[in-house]
Amino acid sequence: MAEIQMALDSLDFDATMALAEQVAPYVDILEIGTPCIKYNGLKLVKALKAAHPDKKILVDLKTMDAGEYEATPFFEAGGDITTVLGASDMATIKGVIKAANANGGEAQIDLIGVEDKAAVAKDAAANGAHIIGVHTGLDAQAAGQTPFEDLKTITGLGLNVKVSVAGGINKDTIQSCVKAGAAIVVVGAAIYGAPSPAESAKELRALVDAA
């Protein structure tokens, strides 16, 4: 069964906590987005985990250097998954994997901005990565890009990792992502931009479960 990850992208601490409360019944992973974690820090990780101990917390650090050193405190604070950029040095990626393993967590390698996505995914998987993230960022989405072809490429490699997909996914595209092999589908604006985030999350949950 594919998991739904909710991207919490607001900088506001209270708004983030309130949105998580609304959508938690329908999602599996609560993601603290990169701007949000830079703005709010460890206290938000601790607060989200305390409020939702049954949910995985993904901290989207997008680590580029000092992998183990940067990731460790976020795992210790209650994070279950942290992200490291596929564009970083393999030593950095290995450091985040080491921190994840030491804390019973998972390391996700984000392929945003990576040219040879297949090569990086293979190398990261061979070094013990837990999740490969296929990610079309907000700026690339605004230019009309989508993650769907990249998703097919990465799932087609048959690596022994979970594949996560992010990038403008909504009710019209979420089932095709699951059918293409995504173990984790990341949804942001399709939920937080909806008139009722809870209703939108509930609808997406039903679509994922049906797929």
Protein Blocks (a to p, Z undefined) as FASTA:
>chain_A
ZZdddddfbfblklmmmmmmmmmmmmmbdcddfklmmmnommlmmmmmmmmmmbccdddf
kpabhklmmmmmmmmnopabdcddfkbcfklmmmmmmmmmmnopacdddfehiablmlmm
mmmmmnopabdcddddfklmmnopafklmmmmmmmnopabddddeehiafklmmmmmmno
pabdcdfklmmmpmblmlmmmmmmmmmmmZZ
